[in-house]
């Protein structure tokens, strides 16, 4: 008997015209590692939530779900054997400080103080999180919050672990640590893991089974080596990660490479030449649109500085991608540049005018800021109401232009939906629409690709490059190395409260070990190293765009 079995499951949210899950049947065996992927809104998050009683969404559910031989209709109360990690860490944190967050679930199941101490001590050492124990929850970066959420779930010692895009707010090093941990939990403890994820580069090698979902249905399921070639011959080939994609672009023969090791071996064996794209070395004269000098900031007087003697310049029409570890200060820096927090030292200029000299209603006209948590944008009960109120505020009347923007973002069909019913990626795009309608001169985007599927990312990149060509300057914080390498015009690294290095992507990523692309990993050590899949693929397919 399968550990998890769904039979003819259909689920529809209240007031929704279309079901989120449609006639879905699926079996997951004990100890399997399963990866769900597909477009934003394809039903991945809904499917995961249906498996855990405490967070099952309201709506109409038909069909049957059986877990470990028991129908979910017959189970109630706290299901300790199923752990869940949300896509948005803000949705999971309930306590003011980290220690209380960790023991919250243990207190609810009535463990003794001694057993709680033992479990917490073991988990804190496992995560290396000792220094976080007395920190306030609101002070943590999104990535640290996600790590605490995972630790809280594991403290319940579940047999099944469900994770909804757990790496979306993690830097490359933390992502690798998290995935290594999941691998250990699966292989050494036999834990069944079901993971929804858009970024497949790192997770495919862990999966026994990958499942592509579309419009609430299972489209393709099987082992990664079975599924990827089938996807390659469809309009969804963007989901295929870089290494197997390059193999299929070049019509490689033999075993489909999945890992960097397999990719390097194949590149060394093949006679196909791969080379980077020629790029002009000369840059047009730069005109500064924003500048910061000697910034310093801390959240509390006795805490360490988050920003420390930071200098920065953003040029007109520049697309600047800011990378760095979780907690390195990227989000804080964006808030300072957007005028949302006041630094204790330093100055910021916008168009050569001090930022602090602008009136409160002037800055939002010039600077569009997208926070890491896009729910902060929404107060109305539909996306359209939110947009129409924004139009009124900014004295806009052309609804057709707004509809064209929604269509370009792929969310026109969602304008009548409640924002909180949207998936993470859909919510991100709806918030971006609210920003773009006022046509700001500077865009500040905090993790804008979080929750976006590969096709949505490409659409976002097209929109951003169109804005860039019109002179809009873009400052983006991101953990998405592949996106930054492909689309940014300049990249910078946050470290110890400063921007420690910055350069064009082809120079910035060259020689990096963790903060680099899959192509540079498999071509490392060679005289010629393509930076992105697109560069390498052009060597063997002139039709690549």
Buried (B, 14 or more C-beta within 10 A) or exposed (E): EBBBBBEEBBBBBEEBEEBBBBBBEBBBBBBBBBBBBBBBBBBBBBBBBBBBBEBBBEBEBEBBBBBBEEEBEEEEEEBEEBBBBBBBBBEBBEBEBBBEBBBBBBEEEEBEEEEBEEBBEEBBEEBEBEEBBEBEBEBBBBBBBBBBBBBBBBBBEBBBBBBBBBBBBBBBBBBBBBBEBBBEBBEEEEBBBBBBBBBBBBBBBBBBBBBBBBBBBBBBBBEBBEBBBEBBEEEBBEBBBBBBBBBBBBEBEEEBBBBBEBBBBBBEEBEBEBBBEEEEEEEEEEEBBBBBBEBBBBEEEEEEBBBBBBEBBBBBBBBBBBBBBBBBBBBBBBBBBBBBBEBEBBEBBBBEEEBEEBEEEEBBEBBBBBBBBBBEBBEBBBBBBBBBEBBEEEEBEEEEEBBEBBEBBBBBEBBEBBBEBBBBBBBBBBBBBBBBBBEBBBBBBBBBBBBBBBBBBBBBBEBBBEBBEEEBBBBBBBBBBBBBBBBBBBBBBBBBBBBEBBEBBBEBBEEBEEBBBBBBBBBBEEEEBBBBBBBBBBBBBEEEE
